[in-house]
Amino acid sequence: MVLKPQKTKFQLKIVENIQTLSIWANNPWRRYSISLITLLIGYFFGSSLGMVSAVLEIMDPVAAFLSIFFIEILIFLRRNLKFERKKKFLVLLLDSLRLGLFYGFFTESLKLL
């Protein structure tokens, strides 16, 4: 018999904050502004990863592995949350973050040409 693990106080607080944020973002302008902020944060991390790995002289395959690993985690989370109607806003934020990361990586790759 498999028992369901007990939810901790930390997990409950995170879920409450995400639900409060999704209720606050019922207004489309708020939703788009948070989505844009998330996209810009993803772009910042995507563009800064290439610069940081070049400055610290870390091997490029290591930086590529870490970025692909993070993107795959985002894809896995999206796949799990796609069918839940209550988590629709969280899926939008994950997609915005992933799109920002891709755009940051793409602009960094154009610098190499």
VENQUIMO-V670792 format. One line per field, one symbol per residue. ss: DSSP state (a for helix, b for strand, c for the rest). phi: phi as a letter, one per 30 degrees, with the letter a starting at -180 (. if undefined). psi: psi as a letter, one per 30 degrees, with the letter a starting at -180 (. if undefined). A space follows every 50 residues. Layout:
ss->???
phi->???
psi->???
This chain:
ss->ccccccccaaaaaaaaaaaaaaaacccaaaaaaaaaaaaaaaaaaaaaaa aaaaaccccaaaaaaaaaaaaaaaaaaaaaacccaaaaaaaaaaaaaaaa aaaaaaaaaaacc
phi->.ccdddddddddddddddddddddcddddddddddddddddddddddddd ddddddhdddddddddddddddddddddddcdccddcddddddddddddd ddddddddddddd
psi->kkkkkkkleeeeeeeeeeeeeeeegekeeeeeeeeeeeeeeeeeeeffee eeeeeghkkeeeeeeeeeeeeeeeeeeeeefefkefgeeeeeeeeeeeee eeeeeeeeefff.
